[in-house]
Amino acid sequence: MCWRKQIRIIFLSFICFFSIFAYAEQSAITIENDNDLSLIVNQLSSQNSELRDTLAGQKAQISLINDEQNTISSQISHVQNTLATLDEQGEWLSFSTALGETLRQQLLRLPEKPKSQPLDASIADTKVLQLGYTNQLNNLDDYPDLNNSALSSAEVIKYRRLIREQAELLKTLISGCDSVILELTKLKISNKQLITAIDNVNDAAHRYFFWVADVNPINTSTPMQLVKDIGLFVFSIDTLSQLYHAVTEIIQTPQTLFLFIFALALVFAYYKGKSKYNHYLEKAANRVGKVNQDSFSITLRVVVYSLLMALPIPILWGIIGYSLQADWDYPVAVALGYGINAAAPILWVFIISAQFASSNGLFTTHFGWPENRVRSAMKYYQLSVWVVIPLVTIVMSFDQYNNRQFAATIGRFGFILLCFALVFMTNSIHRAGVPLYIDKKGSGDNLFSRILWIILLSAPWVAIMAACLGYLSTAQALLGRLEASVIIWFLLLVVYFMIRRWMWIQKRRIEFERAKQKRLERLAQRKTAEETNNSSPSSVSNNPTDNIDEPVIDLDTISAQSLHLVRSIIVMVALISMILLWSELHSAFAFMENIKLWGSKSVINGVEVEQYITLSSVFIAVLVMMITVQLVKNLPALLELGILQHLDLTPGTGYAISTISKYLILMIGCISAFSFVGIDWSKIQWLIAALGVGLGFGLQEIFANFISGLIMLFEKPVRIGDTVTIRDLTGTITKINTRATTIVDWDRKEIVMPNKAFITEQLVNWSLSDPITRIVLTVPATIDADSTLIIDILKRVAHQCEHVLDDPEPQAFLVDIQEGIQLYELRVFASEMSFRMPIRSDIQQLIIAEYRKHNLKLPFPPLQTNLEALGRKSSRRTYTVGAI
């Protein structure tokens, strides 16, 4: 593409455009004599000359755009032919490695994707130029006609001719701008078509080549070929000379030299500041664990400083790769630069891990991991830096060099060595007991973690076998995705432990403040007691020492709900990250579309069509169900701690929202998953209707309980925590499920009550709108007792009981006289149900004490309690006179 000529044309057009505006902004034109006319004529002549040059450039630009369109059209045809060839020969790739190499060479000759941004800028610039030409054409009306003038006739004729000529040129340029915009738009459309065609070819190539051997399997001649290729690479293709000349050009280039100096300055600053960094880690470690000195900001600063201290060497490594990769004259240097750039992020991760695993680093000091396990995990750190990084560089370099000329020998040998190094590293980390998944109990020893470790430990061995069998690219891609997944998973694990440490610090601080307050209260009580006993106060300090350590609090026991929320969020983030990471290989798993499991018939536009359910559909359905299950399990904690606790809602409303949300997500997830396996709503709606009729008759009780549960969630006659009486049962609601509700009675027994009973039967809810309840005590007295004294005694003992409310006020009445016995009722109010029994006990003890104090006698039986407070009507009881 001749983009340099187009840039020069656009630059000249800009000059012309600004000159047009400069001319347009000048003052009104006045011609009074021949000198003024000659000056205007010269200006017009110069402007017309520039416009003719611009017109010629515009025609050249249109010609260039047409040539580019022809080139793009031929490239589109070439790409489409390549796609057709790939579709025709794709099924034979598994039978011939040579055929695969031939098709790969065709793919390497595909054109690069064009960029649409320069075309968009050119279209915008052309529209600006067109606007300028239009303004200049309008400004020609400001020139005088010079009719009946005494000026020179020859100059006037030339003046009028130049005006007409400029008007024609401007009209031509305006029309030409429309043509340029049209051609650029066509070129932009062609570029989009080319990009689409290239993407289709890449997807097809990924689909066909991913599970096909790209190199020959290892055989007896492979070692000799490896030695031959090493000698060829080192001596025959002038590798050392290319690297020498590339380094020389890099040093002589000011830009790369400046980057090198900058990176070396960072490395120098790193080694100079390493002692200060270690001193800060030691200082921070001394503060960790001390309640009034420890804070989460210390951990954050350690993390930030560790990340910054790990940057200089990877930056230097990356600049070396960038400089080599930019030197296109030397293919060896370009390939080596690509490999170095690919290894730079891995080097950064290794250095960060080493910083975190230092003696005063994040893992041992802040997270509290055992130091021996951390050292065991970092046992092969030197191997990772001095072996893994060079091997990654070698593998990625030969994967890019000269159409993978040495990938089957040197590249595969380096990849196998890399897998063996990963085996040693992975085994050391596994023996150290590093968890890959933390369960609800906070333990890393669980089934899911063991499954992940089995996958991680066996992955390098599987990659070695695949590389030996010739599936080198497949093994590299899958192992790379797996290692990237491990890095993301480990990063989220570090985030989990950081949040856990923050919660631990907050809990310890709260407990410390409570302990300090209790200590101050004890000191104040001791001082008061000493002053009361007229003794000299002891010299006791009211301020605790600065370094008091409280016992470590189990975070999983204290903040289980908050920690569950953290786990839920991290699991969801991990799942989304894995899907995004592995979704790049979606075309590689397209072979599952060809594995047909069963067929299903559906009607489309009145025509019955048979559709086949493939392995891919089943896999997607399983994935949807897994995501649905995770959402249903984690949604209550996410809603409660993330949203509902910030709203002014009753506990029953929040529970209803969480429950209905779970039902909706479960229903939507199941319908979506079933649709992928051919069970959509149109096919099962009649089955659902039939099941509804069957449920209505055969399982009507279960169905009635389910509907009653939904009514309870919306109508809320009972809520979690309410105290209720139903039938002969009184207790507290602890759980409302779809079929039944759990009630815990006063004996701590859990009774499962069907939901239908709460809707169809009489229900007493002691705390629905007001938790205050009335307690009625029936107190007998002999016939000769003073009624006024008895009423005063009852009111006095009611006010003496600490749990009795003053509002409503306690009341005492003489309610009946039967068989020579006076019957009194004491009516008091309790703020909640749990105070009913303590109030009855305290009042009865006070009544007995007052009776004895005033020498009053109680008839037999001594005390009776009106059972109306428990929701049951009592019959009239008969009392006999007796002594206490």
PyMOL commands that set and color helices and strands:
alter all, ss='L'
color gray80, all
select helices_A, chain A and resi 3-24+34-95+97-108+117-142+153-209+222-236+239-252+254-287+296-309+312-325+331-356+362-366+371-377+381-403+407-431+447-469+472-532+555-558+560-594+615-642+644-646+651-676+681-697+700-715+755-760+787-800+833-853+867-870
alter helices_A, ss='H'
color red, helices_A
select strands_A, chain A and resi 596-604+607-614+723-726+729-736+740-745+750-754+763-765+773-782+811-818+821-830+864-865
alter strands_A, ss='S'
color yellow, strands_A
deselect
rebuild
show_as cartoon
